[in-house]
Amino acid sequence: MLSSAIFNSPHVSTEAISQYREDGVICLRNVIDDHYVDLARQSIEQNCQQPGQFFRDHSETENANRYVFEYWTWPHTPPLSDLIFNSPLAEVAGTLMQTEHVHMVMDNWFMREAGSCSGAPWHHDEPYFDFEGSLCIVWFPLEAAPVEDGLTFVRGSHRWNQLFVAPEFSKNVPFRCEGERYSTVPDIDSHLSDYDLLSWDVGVGDCLVFDFRTLHSVTNKGAPAKKTQRRLTLRFGADDVIFSPRGEWTKEASDFLIDLGQKPGAAIDCSLMPLAWSRQRGEDCK
Ligand SMILES: O=C(O)CCC(=O)C(=O)O
């Protein structure tokens, strides 16, 4: 039972908060109106024409159809900046995490071209990023994503208190995560019935919101995508987030933040990760 001190918001009911806490993922319907979906489309188009420093191609080399993504594009992509700071998504994240403030930690779009057999393997987001604390990810498709084109989650895996090695997206080769904290991601695909799995038909305007510790993968990875699929993820951080560089495998990103003035071991305080929503002000922040 959630206490009466819980706050909710227009798109997030008390039941949704409870489900998010329990399952580590929730599907919210009709949260993103056409205007913001259009801004997301414009952003990806713009980034594809002028890929930046954090553009990555994770296609298998033998496959001509690409699986590509790029992150931290919002500072040079005005439509995305508009979406992040003016849409209801930061408030959705803040309400689900029950935090007073929400920082925009990272935007990240993905495009899986028709015919591509590449797709995100089972992973949780935590070991890829230099943060401790509460982070949630808002994921939404720019083309309707029926279950097979979407993501599948292991219900409640954010509460396992385990940290898994970050698999490399193209070949499912583990990054060299150092230290005993990291264990191998279980072979979920070979033991599907052992897991409580969650997936949804996600329409345009709907979003999935998940804890950065919840295990998930692209549902039909390995099978060719029937049509090109674009999706945007926004990673939002709560008040308790601390920047904590993980090791060699995240060094490019952590050095980038340190060069921008972010202090290791400190709360988020960096122009690349600004406040996106504040409960007290009851308004989006820029
Ligand atoms: O949508 C995708 O292709 C992968 C998304 C994902 O796994 C993530 O954001 O962590």
The ligand as an SDF file (V2000), in Angstrom:
LIG
                    3D

 10  9  0  0  0  0  0  0  0  0999 V2000
   14.3690    0.3630  -28.6480 O   0  0  0  0  0  0  0  0  0  0  0  0
   15.4080   -0.2630  -28.7510 C   0  0  0  0  0  0  0  0  0  0  0  0
   15.7770   -0.7220  -29.8490 O   0  0  0  0  0  0  0  0  0  0  0  0
   16.2630   -0.5630  -27.5380 C   0  0  0  0  0  0  0  0  0  0  0  0
   15.9450    0.2890  -26.3540 C   0  0  0  0  0  0  0  0  0  0  0  0
   16.6780   -0.1450  -25.1160 C   0  0  0  0  0  0  0  0  0  0  0  0
   17.0000   -1.2880  -24.9360 O   0  0  0  0  0  0  0  0  0  0  0  0
   17.0070    0.8370  -24.0820 C   0  0  0  0  0  0  0  0  0  0  0  0
   16.6530    2.0310  -24.2140 O   0  0  0  0  0  0  0  0  0  0  0  0
   17.6500    0.4420  -23.0890 O   0  0  0  0  0  0  0  0  0  0  0  0
  1  2  2  0
  2  3  1  0
  2  4  1  0
  4  5  1  0
  5  6  1  0
  6  7  2  0
  6  8  1  0
  8  9  2  0
  8 10  1  0
M  END
$$$$
